[in-house]
Amino acid sequence: MSEFGIKSRRQQRIYTKEDVAQHKSEKDCWITYKGVVYNVTAFLADHPGGEEYVLRHAGGDVEAAMADPADNVHSDSAYEMLAEYAVGKLGSGFTTVDDSELHSLTVNIGRRD
């Protein structure tokens, strides 16, 4: 919030599913989770389950895979860490959101409803 009580605003990139689908290699790996787009390329080598697991979902959505307790288990810190790799939202075009929306997005992605 500025000194005049006006919330700061910034543009956030909105990507389509087709945009994300183009990033599906070990040199350029994007995923989506709960409507947020993540560039996880730098995290591949550090993923505890191995980079192969993430690469199976590269260019696509991981919500079902992350929700399946038989397939994997993620700690709360894993969901918090994911927020560091956010590059935008899933949708189309561009939009402007205020910083409080972005904070809420970051805090809520780890919730498993």
JOGIWO-V246141 format. One record per residue. N is the residue number from 1. SS is DSSP state (a for helix, b for strand, c for the rest). PSI is psi in degrees with one decimal (999 if undefined). OMEGA is omega in radians with two decimals (NA if undefined). Layout:
N	SS	PSI	OMEGA
N	SS	PSI	OMEGA
This chain:
1	c	136.5	-3.13
2	c	173.8	3.12
3	c	-15.0	3.14
4	c	6.3	3.12
5	c	15.6	3.14
6	c	128.5	3.10
7	c	139.0	3.09
8	c	147.8	-3.14
9	b	147.1	3.07
10	b	156.4	3.11
11	b	143.0	3.06
12	b	134.0	-3.11
13	b	136.5	3.05
14	b	126.9	-3.11
15	b	147.2	3.04
16	c	166.1	3.05
17	a	-34.2	3.13
18	a	-37.8	3.07
19	a	-49.8	-3.09
20	a	-39.5	-3.10
21	a	-20.0	3.13
22	c	-11.1	-3.06
23	c	77.6	-3.01
24	b	39.9	3.11
25	b	169.3	3.13
26	c	-17.6	3.09
27	c	-9.3	-3.09
28	b	87.6	-2.99
29	b	114.3	3.09
30	b	149.1	3.05
31	b	166.3	3.00
32	b	151.0	3.10
33	b	120.4	-3.14
34	c	42.5	3.05
35	c	5.3	3.12
36	b	142.7	-3.14
37	b	132.9	-3.11
38	b	136.3	2.98
39	b	100.7	-3.06
40	c	17.0	-3.12
41	a	-47.5	-3.09
42	a	-17.2	-3.10
43	a	-14.4	-3.03
44	a	-50.6	-3.08
45	a	-22.1	-3.10
46	a	-6.2	-3.10
47	c	122.5	-3.09
48	c	-28.9	3.13
49	c	0.8	-3.13
50	c	147.7	-3.10
51	a	-25.6	-3.13
52	a	-38.1	-3.13
53	a	-45.2	3.13
54	a	-41.1	-3.11
55	a	-26.4	3.06
56	c	-24.9	-3.11
57	c	4.3	-3.10
58	c	135.8	3.14
59	c	7.3	-3.10
60	c	-168.7	-3.08
61	b	142.4	-3.13
62	c	7.2	-3.05
63	a	-47.4	-3.13
64	a	-41.4	-3.13
65	a	-39.7	-3.12
66	a	-20.5	-3.13
67	a	-9.3	-3.07
68	c	102.5	-3.10
69	c	-22.0	3.11
70	c	-25.5	-3.09
71	c	-36.1	-3.11
72	c	164.6	3.08
73	c	129.9	3.12
74	c	135.3	3.10
75	c	166.4	3.07
76	a	-36.0	-3.14
77	a	-27.2	3.09
78	a	-40.2	3.12
79	a	-36.6	3.09
80	a	-40.6	3.14
81	a	-36.4	-3.14
82	a	-36.5	-3.12
83	a	-28.8	3.14
84	c	-22.1	-3.06
85	c	5.2	-3.13
86	b	132.8	3.11
87	b	-7.0	3.13
88	b	-165.3	-3.14
89	b	159.2	3.10
90	b	131.7	-3.13
91	c	-131.3	3.08
92	c	146.9	3.09
93	c	-153.8	3.13
94	b	154.6	3.05
95	b	164.3	3.05
96	b	129.2	3.12
97	b	154.8	3.11
98	b	160.7	-3.05
99	a	-29.9	3.13
100	a	-33.9	3.08
101	a	-40.2	3.14
102	a	-40.3	3.10
103	a	-44.5	3.13
104	a	-40.8	3.12
105	a	-45.7	-3.10
106	a	-41.3	-3.12
107	a	-38.0	-3.01
108	a	-12.3	-3.08
109	c	-23.9	-3.13
110	c	-8.4	-3.12
111	c	133.8	3.10
112	c	96.0	-3.09
113	c	999	NA
